[in-house]
Amino acid sequence: MPRPPMPLGTWGKVRTYARKTGGHRATALYKDYDGVARPVERAGASAAKATNALLEALRDRSRATGDAEITAETKVSVVAEMYFEELAKSDKATRTKQDYKYSWNGYLKRPLANLTVRQAGKVSMANRVLTSIRDKNGSGAAKTARSVLTGIYALMVRHDALEDNPVREIESLGKRSKGAKPQGRIDATNVGGVLGLVRASEAAAKWDLVDILEVLAGLGCRIGELLALDWATSIDFDDGTIYFHGTVIRVKGVGLIVQPYTKSPAGMRRIRPPSWVMDVLKGRYATATSEWAFPTSIGTLRDPDNTRRDMRKVIAGTEFEGLVTHDWRHYVATILDDAGLTARQIADYLGHDKPSTTQDVYMSRGTVSGKASAALHQRPPVKPMG
């Protein structure tokens, strides 16, 4: 006689296992209200603690998905857990999923987790939380937090616990007006000074920053894209092109990997850089012992965050303090703009997603263009130090 199906909103037998890294994990199948049985797992220092943590999670899940599923009295922490479970199954980039989870744990969990949907579902509350994050942690952190909150509140709306998404009513988090766009810190007047400082730095030489920063001055790519370049599939010396088709990210519990796609579809691009960039790469290739164009000292993938940190150390206390790797992206965009390239040509070279909807839909993207190479043909001058 076949086993009767598990009722919706219930779970099966709890099983515990010892973890090789220490502690225990407990797992059980939970029958969601869409009729699909999904595994739920929690960890703990002992089998009993792991089991208790799992049972608590199963209870919260049952409360959140039973009858009205999410109600006005459901805790925001429960809704957030459901949101991140959906996020984990989505096709969003691994780094995006990590950033969203970090934003919740670092900025949103403390002020919101213990509130009910009724208490948290007000425009004033969402605005207060996001404004506080912006003021304390910067606009970048606030932008990510806003994306996370939008998703969590959207889940509440879908379950009829809220009528409207309060984040949608927040028009601005202090964005600059169109007439006050931030300017890059590198331009034609000081690029030589920056490169001269780097070339004269023993630390920069030790950390292999000289070639990295000079090449960024010709490519304008994202630092993760640069560090993902390999000799076999990315660089074609015969054709004089570079193919960007991935970015270096750190995955929790795994380490550094090359994510096989870039920030956006437009980032998957083949470009023809100026000849002096290819000359720098040829010099590196002649002495290369690693598959990567810009590896660590032991030939492994290089961490973008560590590279940014090393650059900060080199320029600390100088007139260029505060410079970031992304400033080279602004520098290249400015050079191309001054040379008269169209917005679409610049976007193709830098891997930007949208110069305009018309260009996205009706013009080919990710193609090789020689105009950017011509605009950047002159290698930035290096200003001697001292």
N, C-alpha and C positions, 0 to 999 in steps of 0.2 A: 504494500500500500504506500503510495507516494506521500512524502512529508507535506503537511499543509503549508501553504505560503505564509510567510511572516507578515503580520498585520502592519499597515502603514504607521509610522511614528514609533516603531519598536526596534529593539536590537537583539542580536543573537548572542551566542556564548562568548564570554570575555576570555581571551587567551593572553598569557603573559610569556615574555621571552627575555632572556638575559642578553644584554648588549655587549659586544666585544670591547667597546670603549668604556664600559662601566655602567651600572644602573640597569634598569629594566624598562621594557615597553609593553604596553597593554593594547590590544586591538580587538575590535568587534565589528560586525557588519550592521549598519543601520539602514532600515527601510524608509527611504525618503518618501515624501508625499507625491512624487512623480512616479512612484512604483519601482524605482531603481534602488537596489541594495548597494551601499557604498561603504568601504572600509573607513573607520575612524580610529585614530591612534593617538595615544598620549604616553609620555615618558615620565619616569620617576626614579628616585634613588633606590627604591626597593619595589618588589612586585606589588606589594600592598598599596604603596603610594602611587604607582603607575595606574593600578586598577581604580583607585579612588578618583584620580584625575580624569580618567576615561569616563567613569560613571557620571561625574559632574558635567563633563562636556556633552555626554549623551542626553542628560536631563535638560540641559540648556537648549540643545538642538531640538529636542522634542517639544519644549515649550515654544520655541521660536517658529516651528514649522507645523504645529498642530492647529486645528480649527482655523482661526484667522491668520495663522502662520506668524506674522509679526503684528503685534498690537501696539497701541499707544503706551502700554506699560512695559513693553519689552526693553531690556537694557541695551544700550548702544553697543556694548561689548559683544553681545550675542549677534547683533546684526553685522558687526564688523567681521566676526568670525565667518559668517555665511558669505559675506562679500569676498573675503580672501580665499575661500574655498572656490568660489566662482572664478576669481581672478587666476588661481592656479591652473584652472582647466582652459583658460583663454589662450589665444595665440599672441598675446602681448610679449614683448621681448623679455628675456630673463632679467636683464638689468632693471627694466621698468618694474617688474614684480618685486624685486628686491628693494628698490627705492620706495615703492609704495608701502611696503611692510615696515621699512625703517621709519618712514614719515609717521605712520600710525603709532609705532612703539615709542618714537622719540618725541613727537610733538602733540599728537591728538589723543592718545590713550588716557593720559592723566586728566585732562579737563573734561573728557566726554564719556569715558567707558562706563562709569557708574550712573550716568544719567539715564532716564527713560526716554523713549522716542518722543513722548509728549514734551518733556523738559528740553530736549536738545533740538527739537524740530522748529525752532524759531529763527527768523532771519537775524535778529539781534544777537543770538547766541553764536550762530555760525560766523557772523561778521566779527564778533569779539574775539573768538578763538583764532581766526585767520589773521586778523590785524595784529594780535599779540605775537604770533609766529613771525610775521613780517618784521615787526619792530625789534624782536629779540634775535632772530636767526637769518633775516634777509629775505628778499623778494623771491629768490630761487626756492627756498624751503617753503615759503607760503604758496607758491605756485603748485608745487607737488602736493602739499597738504590739501589744497583746494581740489585737485583732481581726485584724491582719495575720498574726501568728504562728498564730492559730487556723486561718486559711485555708491557710497554707503547710504546717502539720503535717497538716491534713485531706487535702491532696494526697498526702502521703507515705502516709497510711493507706489511701487509695483505691488506691494502687499496691502495697499489701502490703509496703511497706518498713518500716512501723511497725505494731504491733498496736493501739495506742491513741494518742489525741491527748493529749500531756502537758499542754497548756494547760488542758484540761478538768478536770484534777486540781488546778488552782490555785484554791482557793476564794475567796481575797480578796487584794487588793493594798493592804490597809490602809484599807478603806472605813470610814467613820464608822458608829457604831452608830445604830440607829433613833432613839435618844433624843438624838442629838447632831447633828441635821441643821444644815447651814450656814445662817446667817441672812443675808438681804440687807443691804446696808450703808445702804439708804435706807428710812426709815419715816416715819410721820406726824409724828414729832417733829423730824426734821431735813431733810425734803424742801424746806422753805422756804429753809433755809440753803444747800442745794446750788444751787437755782435762783437765789437771790440772788447767789451767787458767780459763776455763769455769766453772769447779766445784767450784772454789774459788770465783767466781763472784756473788755478790748479785743480780746484774742486770740480769745475765743469769738465775738465779733461779726464779726471778720474772717473766721473760718473757718465762719461760718453755723452755729454750734452751738446758739444760744439756742432757736430754733424746734424743732430736732431733739430736744433733751433735754426740752423742755416737752411736745412731742407724745408722746414715749416715755412720759411720766408718765401719759398718758391711754390709750395703746394697749397698752403692754407687749409689743410685737412684737419680733421679732429685728431687729437693725440692718440685716442684708442685705435683709429683707423691706421695711423702711421705705424704703430707698434705691432699691428697685425700683418704688415707686409712680409711676405716670404719670397725667397728667390725663385721658387719653382712655379708659382701660379700668379704672382702679383706684378712682377717686373719683367718687361720685355725689352731687352737692350737693342735687339735688332730693329724693332718697330719704334722704339723710343717712347713707349707708353707705360703707364702704371694703371693697374686694375685694382680698385678698392672694392673688396667683396666681403668684408668682415670687420670686427672691432674686438679689442681685448677687453674682457670683463672678468670680474672675480665672482665666482659662484660659491656661496656659503657651503662649507663641507666638502668642496671639490678643489677650489683654488682657481688659478688663472686659466681661462680658456679663450679661444677665438670664437666668438659668436658668428655663425656663418651668414650674417646679414648686418647691414649698417643701421643707423638710427632711423632712416626712412628709405623707401624704395629708390628715391632719387640718389641716395648715397651710394648705391651699387653702380659705380661708374668707371669708365676707362678714360683717362685723360692723357694729354701729351704735354708734359711739363717742359720748362726751359731746359736747354741742353746742359747747363751747368749743374742742375739738380741730378740729371742722369750721370754726369761725371763724378759727382760725390758718391752716388750709389755704386758706380763701377769700381771706385777706389775701395769701398767697403767690401764689395763682392770678391775682389782680388785677394783679400786676406781673411775672408769669412770662414768660420769653423762651425757656424750654426745655420739652421734653415731659415732663421729670421733675419730680416735686414737690420733691425735695431734690438738685439737681445740684451740680456743681462751679461755680467762679466763671465758667467759660467754657461752662457749659450741658451738659456731658457727664455720663455716669454717674459717680457718686461711689463711691470705694473704701471699703468697710467698714473695712478695716484702717487706712487713713489717718485715717478718722473716729475710730476708737478711739484712735489715737496722738494726734490733736489734743486729745481729751478728757483724756488722761493729762497732757498738757502744761499744760492750763488748771488742773487741780486739783493739780498737783505742788507739794509744800511746804505744802499746806493740811491742815486736819483731815480732809478727804475724800480724801486721797491713797489710791490703791488702788481707787477706785471704777471700775467697768466698766459698759459700756452694758447688759449683761445684768442688772445690779442693778435697773434700772427694771422689768424683767419680774417680778422677785420683789416689787417694791413694789406693782405693780398686782395681782398675785395675792393679796397680803396684804389690800389694800383690799377686793377682791371677797369674800374669805373673811370678813373682819370684817363685811361687809354682809349676810352670810347666804346668799350664792349657793352652789349645790351644786357638787360637784367637777366634774360634767359641764358645768355652765354656765361655770365658770371655764376648763375645758379647751377648750370651744368658742371662747371669746373669745381665748385665748392661742394656740390652735392646737396644744395638746398632743395627743399621739397616743392615750393610753389613760387615762381615769379608771378604767375597769374593763372587763373583757372583755364583760360584759353590756351595758354602755352602748355599746360599739363595735358589737355585733351587733344589738341590739334597739332602739336609739334613734337618731334621725336626728342627723347631725353636720354641722358647717359651716353651720348655719342662723343667721339673724339673731335676736338676742334683745335686748330693750330693758332687761333687768334690769341688765346690766353697765353700760350707759350711765347708768342711774339711780344706780347705786352710785358712779360716778365723776363725777357731774354737777358737783360742786364742784371748781373749778380749784384746784390746790395753791397755797397762799399763798406769796408771795415775800418772803423776809426781807431787808430792806435791809442792805447792807454798810456797815461803818464805825460 
